[in-house]
Amino acid sequence: MTKNPRGFASDNYAGIHPAVLEAISQANVGHEVAYGEDSVTAEFDALVRELFGPNAQGFPVFNGTGANVVALQAATKRWEAVICVESAHINVDEGGAPEKMAGLKLWTVPTSDGKLTVELAASQIFDMGVVHRAQPGVISITQTTEMGTLYQIDEIRALADLAHENGLLLHLDGARISNAAAALGKSFKEFTTDAGVDLVSMGGTKIGALAAEAVIVTDTSSARGKALAEAMPFLRKTSMQLSSKMRFMSAQLIALFENNAAVAIENATRANSMAKLLYEGVVKIAAENASVSVENPAEANAVFPVLPKEITQRLQQQYRFYVWNQETGQVRWMCSWDTTEDDVLGILAALKAAL
């Protein structure tokens, strides 16, 4: 493959945002108490309450898979299961970690756009109290989804109502929560805590951090929320997600999410706008070439065109990206916080040339 540092494979390919690097440097002064009892993490605790509400509590972890595994362990009993879509990250991209590390059964449902609906989730809520079936304990959604789509607030609230009416919790995998906030034009609180979400995996790495995510319990004032928060420190430790020098993780998250998540939203807005430009360009190409199509809208920072296999292979000699569906030829192009217009125009030109 031709060496090309610019690519569309993943927003994890992007570097660390300068504000995050500066925050790490500023935190690197003197001694601080380890394992989260430091002054920087105390600042992050206060920031979580600003972002998610006065009763929210946050727990920094190393990565998104760790956040999901810790959150879902806290939300389930040993005999319980998680309802999610087939394309969910916890099902297809975490190496079986929810099953192996947390011992969870995943009840999955197919969906072309990556979104879970009330009807789809309800289809897995049956045989409650029957010992022969793993009991649903959590509904898990991804915002934005693995297919680049976006849940509206009323859709999340409807799923929260369904979960709570049946004694379940609602978990939101927010690896790209900043892209969702930018696309919705809403605060984190409005489409999480206010919409009835119980647990959030808050992503920092994809939006400019080095290795910093967090699990958020949105409401510790309720008995169930209090129990989640009390379990979290122990589960984080046993899941190997407790950082000894946590101040450096907290510093990264503060840099991204302070001042109403100013840096994170700016980064997400850039990524989303580049995906919009890319999507519009592919749509124009598809209008002139029947072998190219785009089935899903680009509602955040991902574009999912369907290309002929030989065209994909030619493009991959210049740009890194993943084939998302081997049968249909659908690929994923992901824009990052540092994607430029020249990057987008470059891959569009390469696609035209290959065709």
VMD Tcl script that draws the C-alpha trace (Angstrom):
set ca {
  {0.00 0.00 0.00}
  {1.22 3.49 -0.83}
  {2.12 5.30 2.37}
  {-0.45 7.99 3.07}
  {-0.82 9.46 6.54}
  {-4.27 10.84 5.73}
  {-7.03 8.28 5.68}
  {-10.70 7.56 6.31}
  {-10.50 4.26 8.18}
  {-11.21 5.54 11.68}
  {-11.37 8.69 13.76}
  {-8.93 6.86 16.04}
  {-6.28 7.40 13.35}
  {-6.20 11.14 14.08}
  {-3.64 12.56 16.48}
  {-4.03 14.19 19.87}
  {-5.59 17.64 19.92}
  {-3.09 20.38 20.95}
  {-5.31 21.45 23.85}
  {-5.17 17.92 25.21}
  {-1.38 17.76 24.94}
  {-1.14 21.08 26.74}
  {-3.47 19.85 29.49}
  {-1.34 16.74 30.05}
  {1.75 18.94 30.32}
  {0.09 21.27 32.83}
  {-1.00 18.33 34.97}
  {2.58 17.01 35.00}
  {3.68 19.05 38.00}
  {4.63 17.72 41.42}
  {2.98 14.80 43.16}
  {-0.73 13.99 43.29}
  {-2.57 11.22 45.10}
  {-2.98 8.18 42.84}
  {-6.04 6.23 41.67}
  {-8.36 9.20 41.23}
  {-8.02 10.99 44.55}
  {-6.19 13.88 42.89}
  {-7.21 17.51 42.41}
  {-7.52 17.22 38.61}
  {-10.00 14.34 38.86}
  {-11.94 16.38 41.43}
  {-12.25 19.08 38.74}
  {-13.48 16.45 36.31}
  {-16.08 15.31 38.85}
  {-17.46 18.85 38.99}
  {-17.42 19.08 35.20}
  {-19.48 15.88 34.89}
  {-22.19 17.48 37.01}
  {-22.17 20.52 34.73}
  {-22.49 18.35 31.63}
  {-24.97 15.71 32.79}
  {-26.78 17.18 35.78}
  {-26.27 17.79 39.51}
  {-26.64 14.12 40.45}
  {-24.30 12.71 37.80}
  {-21.04 10.98 38.63}
  {-18.17 10.13 36.27}
  {-15.50 7.43 36.31}
  {-12.54 7.82 33.92}
  {-11.35 4.69 32.11}
  {-8.76 3.91 29.45}
  {-10.86 3.03 26.40}
  {-14.33 2.62 24.95}
  {-14.52 -1.14 25.28}
  {-13.54 -0.82 28.91}
  {-16.21 1.82 29.46}
  {-18.87 -0.39 27.93}
  {-17.81 -3.50 29.83}
  {-17.69 -1.68 33.18}
  {-21.03 0.06 32.58}
  {-22.85 -3.08 31.48}
  {-21.46 -5.11 34.38}
  {-22.78 -2.51 36.81}
  {-26.19 -2.54 35.14}
  {-26.74 -6.30 35.08}
  {-27.05 -9.24 37.41}
  {-25.15 -12.42 36.59}
  {-28.12 -13.99 34.83}
  {-29.12 -10.94 32.81}
  {-28.60 -9.97 29.17}
  {-28.27 -6.85 27.03}
  {-30.54 -5.93 24.12}
  {-28.75 -4.22 21.22}
  {-28.65 -4.10 17.42}
  {-26.54 -6.60 15.48}
  {-24.16 -3.86 14.31}
  {-23.56 -2.51 17.83}
  {-19.93 -2.03 18.80}
  {-20.43 -4.25 21.85}
  {-21.48 -7.06 19.51}
  {-19.13 -6.85 16.53}
  {-16.10 -4.74 17.47}
  {-15.06 -5.59 21.01}
  {-13.57 -9.04 20.53}
  {-16.22 -10.68 22.67}
  {-15.26 -8.56 25.71}
  {-18.85 -8.13 26.98}
  {-19.27 -11.90 26.83}
  {-15.81 -12.92 28.08}
  {-15.09 -10.19 30.62}
  {-18.60 -9.41 31.82}
  {-20.21 -12.80 31.17}
  {-23.10 -11.18 29.34}
  {-25.55 -12.59 26.83}
  {-26.33 -10.17 24.00}
  {-29.82 -10.32 22.50}
  {-29.34 -8.72 19.07}
  {-31.81 -7.54 16.45}
  {-31.11 -6.75 12.78}
  {-31.48 -3.18 11.52}
  {-30.19 -1.58 8.33}
  {-29.61 1.89 9.76}
  {-27.99 0.88 13.05}
  {-30.85 2.25 15.17}
  {-32.84 0.37 17.76}
  {-36.55 1.14 17.84}
  {-39.10 0.51 20.58}
  {-40.64 -2.26 18.47}
  {-37.29 -3.97 17.88}
  {-36.26 -3.73 21.52}
  {-39.65 -4.96 22.70}
  {-39.28 -8.04 20.50}
  {-36.60 -9.28 22.93}
  {-38.51 -8.55 26.14}
  {-40.34 -11.80 26.72}
  {-40.21 -14.87 28.96}
  {-39.52 -12.56 31.87}
  {-39.09 -14.72 34.94}
  {-38.45 -17.85 32.88}
  {-35.17 -19.44 33.97}
  {-34.44 -20.95 30.57}
  {-33.86 -17.56 28.93}
  {-31.21 -15.00 29.84}
  {-33.25 -12.16 31.31}
  {-33.00 -8.76 29.58}
  {-31.54 -6.28 32.06}
  {-30.31 -3.46 29.84}
  {-31.09 -1.87 26.51}
  {-27.90 -0.51 24.92}
  {-27.86 2.00 22.08}
  {-24.98 3.73 20.30}
  {-25.04 7.48 19.67}
  {-24.02 8.06 16.93}
  {-24.63 4.57 15.58}
  {-22.20 2.22 13.90}
  {-23.95 3.06 10.62}
  {-23.39 6.80 10.99}
  {-26.99 7.57 11.91}
  {-28.34 9.65 14.76}
  {-30.98 9.10 17.43}
  {-33.34 12.02 17.99}
  {-34.18 12.86 21.58}
  {-37.75 11.55 21.37}
  {-36.43 8.21 20.07}
  {-34.09 7.89 23.05}
  {-36.82 8.88 25.49}
  {-39.17 6.26 24.04}
  {-36.54 3.56 24.52}
  {-35.89 4.76 28.09}
  {-39.60 4.56 28.84}
  {-39.75 1.02 27.45}
  {-36.73 -0.01 29.51}
  {-37.99 1.48 32.75}
  {-41.54 0.15 32.32}
  {-40.02 -3.34 32.17}
  {-37.51 -2.90 34.98}
  {-34.54 -2.48 32.60}
  {-31.87 0.21 32.37}
  {-30.86 2.21 29.28}
  {-27.16 2.44 28.40}
  {-25.80 4.80 25.76}
  {-22.50 3.98 24.09}
  {-21.25 7.49 23.41}
  {-17.91 6.82 21.76}
  {-18.96 9.61 19.38}
  {-21.20 11.50 21.78}
  {-19.62 14.82 20.75}
  {-20.46 14.22 17.10}
  {-24.04 13.53 18.18}
  {-24.23 16.70 20.25}
  {-22.87 18.77 17.36}
  {-25.31 17.19 14.90}
  {-28.31 17.61 17.20}
  {-27.34 21.09 18.36}
  {-28.10 19.94 21.93}
  {-26.20 19.59 25.19}
  {-25.16 16.14 26.40}
  {-27.66 16.37 29.22}
  {-30.60 16.93 26.89}
  {-30.23 13.62 25.05}
  {-28.92 11.55 27.97}
  {-30.02 12.43 31.51}
  {-33.12 14.39 30.48}
  {-34.12 11.66 28.01}
  {-33.95 8.92 30.64}
  {-30.54 7.37 29.92}
  {-29.14 5.68 33.03}
  {-25.53 5.05 31.99}
  {-23.28 6.69 29.39}
  {-19.96 5.58 27.97}
  {-18.51 9.02 27.19}
  {-15.92 9.01 24.43}
  {-12.83 11.20 24.42}
  {-10.30 9.35 22.29}
  {-12.08 9.68 18.94}
  {-12.50 13.42 19.42}
  {-8.88 14.26 20.31}
  {-7.76 12.53 23.51}
  {-4.83 10.13 23.90}
  {-6.53 7.40 25.94}
  {-9.37 8.79 28.00}
  {-13.03 7.83 28.24}
  {-15.45 7.79 31.14}
  {-18.49 5.96 32.44}
  {-21.22 8.34 33.57}
  {-23.98 7.44 36.00}
  {-26.54 10.11 35.18}
  {-28.63 10.16 38.37}
  {-27.21 8.95 41.66}
  {-30.20 10.35 43.60}
  {-32.29 7.28 42.78}
  {-31.75 3.99 44.60}
  {-30.73 2.24 41.41}
  {-28.42 5.06 40.32}
  {-26.78 5.09 43.75}
  {-26.19 1.34 43.48}
  {-24.60 1.79 40.05}
  {-22.24 4.47 41.35}
  {-21.28 2.40 44.38}
  {-20.44 -0.62 42.21}
  {-18.45 1.32 39.63}
  {-15.11 1.75 41.47}
  {-14.86 -1.97 42.21}
  {-15.86 -3.04 38.70}
  {-13.44 -0.54 37.18}
  {-10.60 -2.06 39.21}
  {-11.46 -5.70 38.50}
  {-11.89 -4.86 34.80}
  {-8.34 -3.43 34.70}
  {-9.62 0.07 33.89}
  {-8.40 1.90 36.99}
  {-5.54 4.26 36.19}
  {-2.98 4.90 38.90}
  {-2.06 8.29 37.42}
  {-5.63 9.26 36.73}
  {-4.94 12.98 36.77}
  {-3.58 12.69 33.22}
  {-6.77 11.04 31.97}
  {-8.94 13.57 33.78}
  {-6.87 16.45 32.41}
  {-7.56 15.27 28.85}
  {-11.29 15.05 29.44}
  {-11.36 18.49 31.05}
  {-9.54 19.98 28.06}
  {-12.12 18.55 25.69}
  {-15.30 19.06 27.70}
  {-14.87 22.21 29.80}
  {-16.73 25.40 28.82}
  {-19.76 23.44 27.57}
  {-17.51 20.97 25.74}
  {-16.15 23.77 23.55}
  {-13.16 21.90 22.12}
  {-15.02 18.62 21.67}
  {-17.94 20.29 19.89}
  {-15.60 22.31 17.67}
  {-13.77 19.11 16.73}
  {-17.01 17.24 16.14}
  {-18.44 20.03 14.02}
  {-15.36 19.90 11.81}
  {-15.59 16.11 11.42}
  {-19.32 16.22 10.72}
  {-18.96 18.99 8.15}
  {-16.24 17.08 6.31}
  {-18.47 13.99 6.24}
  {-21.29 16.10 4.81}
  {-18.98 17.34 2.05}
  {-17.83 13.78 1.39}
  {-21.38 12.45 1.33}
  {-22.56 15.11 -1.10}
  {-19.61 14.36 -3.36}
  {-20.32 10.63 -3.42}
  {-24.01 11.25 -4.11}
  {-23.04 13.32 -7.17}
  {-20.72 10.57 -8.38}
  {-23.44 7.96 -7.82}
  {-25.87 9.98 -9.93}
  {-23.48 9.57 -12.84}
  {-22.39 5.99 -12.19}
  {-24.90 3.25 -11.37}
  {-22.22 1.04 -9.81}
  {-21.93 3.46 -6.86}
  {-24.65 4.07 -4.28}
  {-25.08 5.51 -0.78}
  {-27.82 3.77 1.18}
  {-27.60 5.53 4.57}
  {-27.59 9.28 5.18}
  {-24.45 10.84 6.66}
  {-25.89 12.30 9.85}
  {-22.59 12.74 11.71}
  {-19.00 11.96 10.70}
  {-19.33 8.70 8.74}
  {-20.20 7.92 5.12}
  {-21.14 4.42 3.90}
  {-20.97 4.16 0.10}
  {-21.40 0.90 -1.79}
  {-18.62 0.39 -4.35}
  {-17.61 -2.32 -6.81}
  {-14.98 -4.61 -5.28}
  {-12.30 -3.71 -7.84}
  {-12.86 0.02 -7.24}
  {-12.49 -0.47 -3.48}
  {-9.23 -2.33 -3.99}
  {-7.83 0.46 -6.18}
  {-8.81 3.14 -3.68}
  {-7.27 1.22 -0.82}
  {-3.91 1.51 -2.53}
  {-4.11 5.25 -1.79}
  {-6.36 5.55 1.27}
  {-6.96 3.35 4.28}
  {-10.61 2.50 4.97}
  {-12.64 -0.54 5.91}
  {-15.04 -2.72 3.96}
  {-18.15 -2.73 6.13}
  {-20.19 -5.38 4.33}
  {-18.33 -7.97 2.27}
  {-21.50 -9.18 0.56}
  {-22.81 -5.82 -0.66}
  {-19.50 -3.98 -1.10}
  {-20.44 -1.31 1.40}
  {-17.43 0.56 2.83}
  {-17.02 3.01 5.70}
  {-15.33 6.38 5.32}
  {-14.83 8.07 8.67}
  {-13.96 11.75 9.05}
  {-11.91 12.92 12.02}
  {-11.47 16.13 13.97}
  {-8.47 16.96 11.78}
  {-9.88 15.90 8.38}
  {-9.40 18.67 5.83}
  {-11.29 19.69 2.72}
  {-8.26 18.66 0.68}
  {-8.52 15.16 2.19}
  {-12.14 14.90 1.11}
  {-11.56 16.29 -2.37}
  {-8.61 13.93 -2.72}
  {-10.54 10.72 -2.12}
  {-13.42 11.93 -4.29}
  {-10.97 12.59 -7.12}
  {-9.42 9.17 -6.59}
  {-12.86 7.56 -6.75}
  {-13.67 9.33 -10.02}
  {-10.34 8.27 -11.49}
  {-10.82 4.67 -10.44}
  {-14.28 4.58 -12.00}
}
mol new
graphics top color blue
foreach p $ca { graphics top sphere $p radius 0.5 }
foreach p [lrange $ca 0 end-1] q [lrange $ca 1 end] { graphics top cylinder $p $q radius 0.2 }
display resetview
